[in-house]
Each structure stands twice: as structure tokens, then as C-alpha cells.
Amino acid sequence: MHRRVAIIGGGAAAAALLGELLERQPPQALHLDWYTGGGTPARGVAYGTRSDRHLLNVRAASMGMFAGKPQGFLDFLQREDPAIAGTDFLPRRRYGDYLEAEVARALALGKAQGHDVQIVPFAADAVVPEVDGVTVFRNEEGRRVDAAVLALGALPPQPLAGVSAAALGSGRYVVDPWPLLAAPPAAAPDHVAVIGLGLTAVDVLLELAARWPGTRFTAISRHGRLPEPHLRAAALPSGDSAELIEAMQDAPEVRRWLHLLREAIAQEEDWRSVIDSLRPHTPALWATLSIEQRARFQRHARWAWERARHRMPPPVHESLAALERAGRLHRLRGHLQDADVDADSLRLTLRPYGGGTPQVLQAGLVVQSAGMDFDVTRTPHPLMRQLVVNRHVLPDPLGLGCQATPQGRLLHEGGTWPRLFAIGSLLRGTLWESTAMPEIRQQARAVADQLLAG
Ligand SMILES: Cc1cc2nc3c(=O)[nH]c(=O)nc-3n(C[C@H](O)[C@H](O)[C@H](O)COP(=O)(O)OP(=O)(O)OC[C@H]3O[C@@H](n4cnc5c(N)ncnc54)[C@H](O)[C@@H]3O)c2cc1C
């Protein structure tokens, strides 16, 4: 058993691991250093929002923090309001409340059991793994621990190619939407362009449209399509996903998989039941794909998968449809070629996918919402840079985090680190689905098993 453990990261993944370790009441005293990076521990990016417009995209009954208690969030809510149903989509703010309450409970339990938890409200700057331990640095001061776990979340977003320095310096091009959403300026632009149409873009559109009722929005993405909506009631489980999964495992090729999925969907009342039935099997299916097939998936199927798999709650879908009906939201297909300052606005040039005449757009504000960044080779994140530059970790060849075992042990050129782990976004290339709570809590359990073994 590893008694001295550093947990690095201040979001829900770190909280889930902390909870798993303390909840199990290990026989020997643990010494945990929890580097939270500042901010309110446990909430992280997703659950730090204070806006009730920002809803969970997973139903309440599936959002428990512990793998052994998937209904934990629902139980927490129903203690206050028994009318809340497991199928509801609640504000993410409420999930942050739940995480904080669970962390407080775990800390109290840990203290009562003689475990020592140090909350370090700063970022860890460097991590040096060795075979028999790990040293974690902050301000050039190192602390040696038996094992360390990276739970860093998505990497900070980088400006898209083609955005000029003048556009970035103008304050009219926003690379990270979250600080803007927390405190949008009172002066509303006439026209806002949103780059991306995933769930982050949806949050941006809902929030800014409500704050700025006179503003028009143009949202731009490769296909110009929004995420699919959830059904009001949960989709019924698929009849026989075992057969589908076996067929997919037998033929690990993207083209064949799409064919099999289309066939399976044709037999169901609603396509969502097929997609949802794959959820627990996604890491095993992803593991069967060669690197070429994974690259092919990224190129041809990724966006369709994201739209179908990470869906919008029905009220969110209805709000966006209302914005479109009111003529305040337009969607465009295209790819940002460049963005530059033009008098008191930005001029965007959009290139249609597959060729055609570029389109030019003027906007008073541009909000980049192009999805999570996982590429550890191009990030300015200081800790990740240090780990990559010193070759302590191996980047995923497709830019999806770091190479790791399915149980979360990070790899280096010479093999597997026995005492350096990751959970969450850094495992994207290993597991594919690795960023939502139902997956993260499984990873937290697997890493806790390894830390407490022996
Ligand atoms: C807008 C949005 C909505 C989402 N909605 C849902 C949802 O409804 N349901 C769902 O299941 N999932 C949702 N997700 C997925 C979400 O990623 C996970 O649920 C979860 O929040 C991920 O937590 P995390 O701890 O891995 O990452 P994060 O929340 O990003 O937390 C990582 C934390 O680590 C800190 N950190 C970074 N570097 C260091 C360092 N060197 N030292 C110390 N700390 C550091 C960061 O400051 C940050 O606080 C959503 C994600 C986003 C972005």
C-alpha cells in the first residue's frame, strides 16, 4: 500500500479519488497532499459555474461521485427535495454543491480515522517520477511521496491557427470562454461569432443571449450542427448490444463499425439506445483499434460521435431552437481561416469544408469554444510541459493526452511507471471516453485499488 500520495488537480476527478481513498478506511494512516491549483476544490471548470442555465448533460441518477454509489447525487438532492427525479437534468452548480459536500464528508471521515490530508491551494510545478517514488515540486521545493496521481482536467485552450496577434490583443477574440461567462461586460456587442458548436458553445450561446437580449449570434463549425438532444425520458436499453459489441470487436475497422451501428440503429425505436449501450464498452472497443483506425475515427467519425454521445438536455435544446426562431442565432458550416482586427470589430474569413468561396463575417466579439484541448506536446501548461520536455511521459501519438495503461499508469520510453498515475482527460487516447463523471469515477476506483493494494 502507498501511504504517501500526491493528488494533483482541483476538479471533480481529484475529488472522486480523494473520496475513494478515504471512504475505504484503509488500515494504515494515509498522508495525502492535494494540490488543488487554487479555486474552490472539487468544482473545477465544469461545476464552478454559478449560472442555472448551465445544466448537467447527464441525468441526475447517473452522476454519483463514487463508482459504488452511482445514485449518490440523486440521494443528495432528494434529501432536500424528494420531488427531484433521477431522469432530471440539474444545474451544474448543484453538482458542485454535492461535490463539495462529499469532499467535506470524506475529509471529516479521514480525520476521524487518523489520516492526514494537506490541501495545498496551489499548482504543482513539476513532477519527477522514479521507480521507487515520486517527487512533487512547488516553488522549487520538492516533496517525496510514494505515488502521485495527475487529475489536471483539459489543458488550457490555445488560439486557433489564423487568429492574428492584433485580434488577440484587441480583447475582442476570447480564447477561454469561462471567465467571460462568469462576468460578461455590460456593453453588449451587436453581433457575436462563436467558433464551435459543441456543449461549451451551447453554454456560451445560452448565457450570452440571456445577458445581451439585443445581440445576434453566428455559430460556426465544420458541419454547422448542434449536439443532438436527449429524450425527455431515458432511452430504453438496447435489445442485444452484446451481439453488436462482439461484432465490433471482431472487426476493428471504423468503416465496418459505422455499418454495424447503422444496422443496429435500424432495429431500434430510437438510435440513442444503441449509442448508450456502447458506453460501458467504449474503452475495450477503442483498445481494439489500430493507431491508423483511431486516426481514421478522428477524421471521419469523431464529430458525429460527439454529437450523438454528448447530448443536450431537452430544455437547452428548446432554448436554442427559440433563439433560432427569433432570428438571433444562425449556424454556419465552415472552418476559420483567419481573424483580424477591422476598425472596431473583427473580420473573420471562413473556408467552407471541401472547397468553395471563402465567406467573410464581421463580429464585435468572437468567442472560441472549439472543445477541450488534450495535446500535451503543444500546451503551455507548466507541469505538462515539464513532464513532456523531460520525457517523463509519452504523448499520445494522436494528441490525446499521454500514453497509459487502461488502469491509469503512465508510460515512459522504458516502460510503465509503477507510481505515477493519471485520471480524466489525460487518458483520452487510452480510453477514448474519459472526461465525464461516469467514466472518471471508474478510473478513480481503479487507481485507488492500485494505491491501496498490498
Ligand atoms: C462545460 C462543461 C460541462 C460539463 N458537463 C458535464 C456533465 O454534465 N456531466 C459530466 O459527467 N461531465 C461533464 N463535463 C465533463 C467534465 O470534464 C467532468 O465531469 C469533470 O468536471 C472533469 O473533472 P477534472 O477534475 O478531470 O477536470 P477539471 O474540472 O478541469 O479540473 C482540473 C483542475 O485541476 C487544476 N490543475 C491543473 N493543473 C494543475 C496543477 N499543476 N496543480 C494543481 N492543480 C492543477 C485546474 O486548475 C482545475 O481546477 C463537462 C465539462 C465541461 C467543460
The ligand as an SDF file (V2000), in Angstrom:
LIG
                    3D

 53 58  0  0  0  0  0  0  0  0999 V2000
  -18.6040   22.9940  -19.5690 C   0  0  0  0  0  0  0  0  0  0  0  0
  -18.5090   21.5690  -19.2060 C   0  0  0  0  0  0  0  0  0  0  0  0
  -19.6410   20.8670  -18.8480 C   0  0  0  0  0  0  0  0  0  0  0  0
  -19.5720   19.5420  -18.4890 C   0  0  0  0  0  0  0  0  0  0  0  0
  -20.7000   18.8920  -18.1230 N   0  0  0  0  0  0  0  0  0  0  0  0
  -20.6150   17.6130  -17.7080 C   0  0  0  0  0  0  0  0  0  0  0  0
  -21.7760   16.9100  -17.2540 C   0  0  0  0  0  0  0  0  0  0  0  0
  -22.8710   17.4330  -17.2720 O   0  0  0  0  0  0  0  0  0  0  0  0
  -21.6250   15.6290  -16.8440 N   0  0  0  0  0  0  0  0  0  0  0  0
  -20.4040   15.0190  -16.8450 C   0  0  0  0  0  0  0  0  0  0  0  0
  -20.3110   13.8600  -16.4360 O   0  0  0  0  0  0  0  0  0  0  0  0
  -19.3110   15.6520  -17.2810 N   0  0  0  0  0  0  0  0  0  0  0  0
  -19.3860   16.9230  -17.7020 C   0  0  0  0  0  0  0  0  0  0  0  0
  -18.2720   17.5670  -18.1290 N   0  0  0  0  0  0  0  0  0  0  0  0
  -17.0180   16.8310  -18.1790 C   0  0  0  0  0  0  0  0  0  0  0  0
  -16.0980   17.2500  -17.0520 C   0  0  0  0  0  0  0  0  0  0  0  0
  -14.8640   17.3750  -17.7080 O   0  0  0  0  0  0  0  0  0  0  0  0
  -16.0220   16.2400  -15.9110 C   0  0  0  0  0  0  0  0  0  0  0  0
  -17.2960   15.9300  -15.4150 O   0  0  0  0  0  0  0  0  0  0  0  0
  -15.1730   16.7390  -14.7440 C   0  0  0  0  0  0  0  0  0  0  0  0
  -15.5350   18.0240  -14.3660 O   0  0  0  0  0  0  0  0  0  0  0  0
  -13.7170   16.6760  -15.0540 C   0  0  0  0  0  0  0  0  0  0  0  0
  -13.0400   16.9730  -13.8890 O   0  0  0  0  0  0  0  0  0  0  0  0
  -11.4840   17.0470  -13.8570 P   0  0  0  0  0  0  0  0  0  0  0  0
  -11.0990   17.1190  -12.4240 O   0  0  0  0  0  0  0  0  0  0  0  0
  -10.9060   15.9690  -14.6670 O   0  0  0  0  0  0  0  0  0  0  0  0
  -11.1150   18.3880  -14.6400 O   0  0  0  0  0  0  0  0  0  0  0  0
  -11.3210   19.9340  -14.2830 P   0  0  0  0  0  0  0  0  0  0  0  0
  -12.6730   20.2290  -13.8180 O   0  0  0  0  0  0  0  0  0  0  0  0
  -10.8260   20.6810  -15.4610 O   0  0  0  0  0  0  0  0  0  0  0  0
  -10.3490   20.1690  -13.0510 O   0  0  0  0  0  0  0  0  0  0  0  0
   -8.9540   20.1290  -13.1460 C   0  0  0  0  0  0  0  0  0  0  0  0
   -8.4130   21.0410  -12.0910 C   0  0  0  0  0  0  0  0  0  0  0  0
   -7.0130   20.8230  -11.9370 O   0  0  0  0  0  0  0  0  0  0  0  0
   -6.3750   22.0590  -11.7470 C   0  0  0  0  0  0  0  0  0  0  0  0
   -4.9720   21.9550  -12.1520 N   0  0  0  0  0  0  0  0  0  0  0  0
   -4.4590   21.9800  -13.4090 C   0  0  0  0  0  0  0  0  0  0  0  0
   -3.1120   21.8960  -13.3330 N   0  0  0  0  0  0  0  0  0  0  0  0
   -2.7760   21.7890  -12.0290 C   0  0  0  0  0  0  0  0  0  0  0  0
   -1.5370   21.6650  -11.3400 C   0  0  0  0  0  0  0  0  0  0  0  0
   -0.3600   21.6590  -11.9720 N   0  0  0  0  0  0  0  0  0  0  0  0
   -1.5620   21.5860   -9.9880 N   0  0  0  0  0  0  0  0  0  0  0  0
   -2.7510   21.6010   -9.3220 C   0  0  0  0  0  0  0  0  0  0  0  0
   -3.9470   21.7340   -9.9340 N   0  0  0  0  0  0  0  0  0  0  0  0
   -3.9560   21.8250  -11.2700 C   0  0  0  0  0  0  0  0  0  0  0  0
   -7.1910   23.0150  -12.6180 C   0  0  0  0  0  0  0  0  0  0  0  0
   -6.9980   24.3240  -12.1660 O   0  0  0  0  0  0  0  0  0  0  0  0
   -8.6020   22.5190  -12.3930 C   0  0  0  0  0  0  0  0  0  0  0  0
   -9.1810   23.1160  -11.2760 O   0  0  0  0  0  0  0  0  0  0  0  0
  -18.3210   18.8900  -18.5010 C   0  0  0  0  0  0  0  0  0  0  0  0
  -17.1740   19.6040  -18.8700 C   0  0  0  0  0  0  0  0  0  0  0  0
  -17.2630   20.9330  -19.2090 C   0  0  0  0  0  0  0  0  0  0  0  0
  -16.0120   21.6730  -19.5870 C   0  0  0  0  0  0  0  0  0  0  0  0
  1  2  1  0
  2  3  1  0
  2 52  2  0
  3  4  2  0
  4  5  1  0
  4 50  1  0
  5  6  2  0
  6  7  1  0
  6 13  1  0
  7  8  2  0
  7  9  1  0
  9 10  1  0
 10 11  2  0
 10 12  1  0
 12 13  2  0
 13 14  1  0
 14 15  1  0
 14 50  1  0
 15 16  1  0
 16 17  1  0
 16 18  1  0
 18 19  1  0
 18 20  1  0
 20 21  1  0
 20 22  1  0
 22 23  1  0
 23 24  1  0
 24 25  2  0
 24 26  1  0
 24 27  1  0
 27 28  1  0
 28 29  2  0
 28 30  1  0
 28 31  1  0
 31 32  1  0
 32 33  1  0
 33 34  1  0
 33 48  1  0
 34 35  1  0
 35 36  1  0
 35 46  1  0
 36 37  1  0
 36 45  1  0
 37 38  2  0
 38 39  1  0
 39 40  1  0
 39 45  2  0
 40 41  1  0
 40 42  2  0
 42 43  1  0
 43 44  2  0
 44 45  1  0
 46 47  1  0
 46 48  1  0
 48 49  1  0
 50 51  2  0
 51 52  1  0
 52 53  1  0
M  END
$$$$
